[in-house]
């Protein structure tokens, strides 16, 4: 086990960079583990990391169908923030943002955590009132929030279309501690940290079924043979419905495709993340210079990891409505990821009715920012069999009990969240 | 995606609004003993298959008909389009 550091980079440079070792092993699965985590994405790897580091559970496997981090951890728009409102959500996301703030030192990996701020624009007086309310909820939960008026934004962001006839910009809600993170490095950092603690990360190993007897889950069938485990932790985001069906469970989730886009590289122009308040559009600028942006999900069930053109047009229109200057920038790439859209727009970190089978999912398109807290709280649940204090509301039975966490008040229509 | 409307021919999917799984046609009996459980499952639980999926689309910017579209969620290929009302009637609903 070697630590990464500036001195190490310097010494390796002097000796021809011959001393770098692979960041994690490629073990074959053992026949039994204390905990088997299904899904080697951001949430699965962070769960393994915190289980082995904080909760002392080290006989752990992470099973990944493809290659490590091949799903949504490498497909999102890299934004971190905790600007939620409801009591079941906001403390959780603020916990996550605090974990982001110490993450690189904690797992000794450069994830390029950049707290460059997030700004939610508002366009009318009623929307300002709603944002003031949200800001107060954030501050009550220990987060930071700051209201900016139009004059301030005109000074800071002169390129915005303030006098747009239909959606004039009247101000915005800043969260200065929000920002962006290099998403692939999050997966790699967590994988390396977990591996160093003894976790087996097994790639190209698809789970094909669960071993369930008398209501108890005792293991999984995989393309690399059967593996038994005391606790089986599903953490597969967009594939949740598909995987849990193998355990005979139906979920309050639909899988939808969300597209994201990046422009050609431009000179530094956007200081932080900016979101449109009258449509759905969010944009930041990567350190390479490309504008990274996205908007609504396509809106129909999909496992295809690619979307259709009407949403491309809609996202481009959203961008043009707030910053017409980007109209001349060329689109370099677009891609899609599969979102586990839940019935109230909020996630689940819970036991199931099958003993030994646990479920983490329903992240909609907000899973990236939640990666550290999702893993921490899931690890807490797996290690102690009780939810972490900030994740007590994220239960699978909340619809039956009537305790929904519906930030937007849209009801049980997943494509509207 | 192009949806081949049974009455109007091929139409752009952007003319439609998507509701979800076509099992929403089969509303549970509110007077049954297990109505609370049945409505919980009806309202909140979904099969969410990777593969063939029957789903409800509303032709909002067209003839305002509800359609049942059979579509593959992995490839987006549409293999069948039917009028939802006819399916509902064939299952014993009045409309």
Contacts between the chains, C-beta under 8 A, distances in Angstrom:
chain1	res1	chain2	res2	distance
A	239	B	50	7.5
A	240	B	48	7.8
A	241	B	46	7.0
A	241	B	47	7.3
A	241	B	48	3.1
A	241	B	49	7.3
A	241	B	50	7.6
A	242	B	48	7.2
A	242	B	49	7.3
A	242	B	50	4.5
A	245	B	47	7.4
A	245	B	48	7.8
A	245	B	49	7.5
A	250	B	41	7.5
A	250	B	45	4.2
A	250	B	46	6.5
A	250	B	47	6.2
A	250	B	48	7.8
A	251	B	45	6.8
A	251	B	46	7.0
A	251	B	48	6.7
A	252	B	44	4.5
A	252	B	45	5.9
A	252	B	46	7.3
A	253	B	46	6.7
A	253	B	48	6.0
A	254	B	20	6.6
A	254	B	21	7.9
A	254	B	46	5.5
A	254	B	48	5.4
A	255	B	48	5.7
A	255	B	50	7.6
A	255	B	73	7.3
A	299	B	18	5.1
A	300	B	13	7.8
A	300	B	18	4.6
A	300	B	55	7.0
A	300	B	71	7.7
A	301	B	20	7.5
A	301	B	21	7.7
A	301	B	48	6.8
A	301	B	53	5.5
A	301	B	55	6.5
A	301	B	73	5.0
A	302	B	73	5.3
A	302	B	76	6.8
A	303	B	50	4.3
A	303	B	73	5.0
A	303	B	74	5.0
A	304	B	73	7.1
A	304	B	74	5.9
A	304	B	75	6.6
A	304	B	76	5.6
A	308	B	1	5.7
A	308	B	13	6.9
A	308	B	76	7.6
A	310	B	12	7.6
A	310	B	13	7.2
A	310	B	14	4.0
A	343	B	43	7.9
A	343	B	44	5.0
A	399	B	40	6.5
A	399	B	43	7.3
A	399	B	44	4.3
A	400	B	40	5.2
A	400	B	44	7.8
A	412	B	43	5.4
A	412	B	44	5.7
A	413	B	19	7.8
A	413	B	20	7.4
A	414	B	20	7.4
A	415	B	18	6.2
A	415	B	20	7.7
